[in-house]
Amino acid sequence: MVEPSGADLYLNLIAKVLARYGFEGRNATVKLAARSYPDYLWSMLRGALPDRDVRIVEAGEFNAALREDGRDWPADAETMIGMRRLANLRHCVESALDENVPGDFIETGAWRGGATIFMRAILKARGVTDRTVWVADSFEGLPEHDGRYDADLGDLHHTQPDLAISLEEVQENFRRYDLLDDQVRFLVGWFVDTLPTAPIERLAVLRLDGDMYASTMDALNALYDKVSPGGFVIVDDFGAVPACAKAIHEFRDEHGITAPLEPIDWAGVFWRKPS
């Protein structure tokens, strides 16, 4: 059996993505062939097509500005983080690859898997076979306040059933893009239980999307030392959840981290671990 070329493989994947949205018969794959596979996958993941349902919590018409900043809540896209945070993720992953920063990639708090799907897509598009994308989530939603940190008192994320996406659904989302393979590994459970013993040696990108103080601090305590010099730490909820910002400030202060926090958009920030 003859293996398809890289270009053919990506075009086939693009066609499958486009077919989800009724583009069959428009010869779209041929017309779009000049651009890269991550560009197309990015467009699909962001949920930016005007004919898609926009919100879960309340009905709303598609608004490109809201999608750019990740201020809406797409009903059927694989990610809600918005274009600017997706662009930042791509920048961090590709910078780590270009500069040979050692390690894997992880998101702690994956929802429908969109950001991790995008990370895996970049690896596939660039032919990288020696790095793993880790998908860490309870797959049951967010936990109730467990009494450890007062910053999480009154947190209501656990009351939102739309945040509870099953492992099987996330795996199916990867499979839909032909990206569910042995370079994707799932860490199932609460971060306090799974991350300290996760078989991760080094990380090039650590993306935090756990919303709460405890979820953020548990991930940092378990994984920050594994981030390679020159690696990236991305915080999705810094501007959206005060408890998350508090955890970031306190962890950085405790560990003497002075690398500047760079804004991504109204919610996200990132920093690069000094070399």
N, C-alpha and C positions, 0 to 999 in steps of 0.2 A: 504494500500500500504506500502510495506516494504522499508524504506529508505536505500539507498546504504551505505555501510561502507565508512569511510574516504579513505581507500586505493582504494576501487572500484571507488569512485568518481574521485580521482586524475588520476587513470589509464584511465578512460573514457575520461577525459579532455586531457590527453596526446595523446590518440589515435586520438582525433579530430584534435589536433595540427599536429600530424604526417601525417594525411590524407590530409592535405592541400598541402603537398609536394610530393605526389605520393608514400607514403610508405605502402599503403594498400597491404595486402597479404604477407607481409614479417615477420609477427608475431613479429613485433618490440616491441609492448607493453609488451609482456611477457619477452622478453630479457632485456628490459630496466626497469623492475619493481623495481629493487633494489635501484634505485636512486630516489631522491625526485622530486615532481612536480615542485617546483620553478626552479630546475636545468634544466629541459626540457623546461619549458616555456622561461627561460632565453636564452637558445640556439636558440629558434625560434625567439624571439624578436630581438636578436642582428643581424639577417640577415646574419649569418655566413656560410650558406650552399653554397658551391662553384658553384652550378648550378643556383644560383639566379642572377638576374640583379643587378648590383652594384651601378651605378650612375644615377642620374637624369640629372645633369647638363652636364655631358659629359660621353661618353661610357668608360668603363674600365673593366678589368678582376678582379675577386675577389682576394683580397690581405688580408691574415689573419692579418698581422701586422697593416695594416691601420684600419681594423675593430676592432682590439684590442684597439687602441687609439681613435677610433671614428673620423678618418680623412677622411673617405669616406662618400658618401651620398647614402645610399641604395635606390634603386628604389621601392622596395616592402616590406621592413621590417617595423615594427611598430615603431622602434626607430633608431636614428642615433648616439646615444651617445657613443657607443663602450663598450667593455667588461669591461674595468677598471672602468668606471663611473657606469656601472650596478653593478659591484661588490661592489663599494662604497655605492650605494643606498641600496643594500641588507644588507651590514654591518650596516648602520645607522638605517634602519627599524628594523632589528632583535635585535640590541643593545637596542633600545628604548623599544621593547617588553620585552626582557629579564630583563631589569632593571626597568620595570614598569614606564617609563617616561610617564606622562599623555599627552593625546592629539591625534589629528588626523594627517593625512599626506596630503600634498598638493604639487602639481607642478604648478608653474606659467609659462605657456608656454608649451603646451603639444604636439604640432605637431600631429602625428598620435596616440598619447596616450600610446606609449610603456612603458615609465617609470611608469606611473600611473597604467597601466595594471599589471606591475610587482609588484608594491606595493600591489595592491588588491590580486594578486595571493599569495603573502607571507602570507597575513592575512588569506586567505582561507586555505592554506596548514597547517597553525598552528591553525586553528579553532578559530580565533579571530573574535568575532561578535559585539564588542562594540566600534569599531573605524571606522571612515569614511575616504575614499580617495577622496580628492577634486581635480577636474580637472578644472583649470582656464585658459581660453584662449579666444581670440576674435573669433576664428574659422573663421577668415577672413584674416589671415596673420598678419603682423606687421604694426603698425601705421606709418604714415608720421611724420616727426618732427613737433611738435605742438607749437614750440616757447618757451617752458618753460626752456629747458636746452641746452646751446650752445654745450655741448658734443655730442649731437645728430645731429648737423648740418652736412649735407652731407650723412647721413645714408641712405643706399639704400635697406635695408631689405624689405621695403614695395613694392619694384619693383619685388620681386621674387614670382611669383604665386604658386610655388611648396611648399611654406610655408603656404599657405592658405588651411587648411584642415577643411572640414565642420564638424559641430557638429554631423550630422548624420553618417558621415564616422567614426569618432572616436567612437561613440556609437556602431557602427557595429563591430569595432575592438574588443571592450570589449565583445560584444555578441559572437563573433567567439570563444573566449576562455571560454565561459560560465561564464563571470565575470561581466556582467552588471546587477546590483541589487541595492537594497536600501542602500548599503554601499558605493556606488559611487555617488557623486553629482557633477554637472557641474555648473561652474560660467561663464556665457557667456557674453563677452563684453570686453572693454578696462579696464585694471587693475585700472586705476585712478577712474573709475566709479563703478566697481564691488567689489573690495577688501575692501575698507573702511567699507562697510556695510554688508559684507559677514557674515552669521550667524555661524561663527567659534568661539568656546570658547577657545580652547587650541590646540596647535600643538606640536607634537613630532618631526616631520621632515618637514622642509620648503625647498623645492627644487626650486631654481630660474633658469629659462631657458628663459628669455625674451630678451636676446641679448643686448638691448639698455640701455642707461643710465636711461631714464625715466621709462622703464618697470621694471628695477631692483630697482630703488629708490621707485617707487610706491608700489611695493610688500613689500619692507622692511619697509617703513613708516606705511603701513597698518597692517602688520602681525608680525613683529619681536617681539613686546611686548607680543604676544600670544604664542611665543615659550616657552615651559616649561623649567625650569632649567634642564640641562642635555640633552636637545633636540639638534637637529642638524640643521645647515644651510648649504646647498649645493649650490654652484654657478657653473653652467655648463660652462659659457662663459668667465670666468675670464681671461684665457690666450689667448682667441681667439678674443675678442672684447675689445679694449682699453677703450671704453666708459663704458662698464660693470665694468671693473676693477676700473675705476675712481669712479664710484658710490659706489662700495664696500668700497674702502679706505675712501672716504669722510663720508659715513654713520658710519663706525666703529670709525673714529676719532671723529665725532660729538657726538657719544654716549659713548665714552670711552671704547670701546670694545677692550680688549687686548688678548683675547683667540687666540692662534696661528692659522694662516691660513695653513691648511695642504694640500699639493698638492695631487691630484688624478692622473692626467696625464698631458699632455701638456696644456690642457684647463681648467680642473675642479679643484676646491679647495673646502674645507669645514672647518667649525669650529663647536665646541661644546659649547653651552651656559653654562657658569659656573653654578654649582649647588649652 
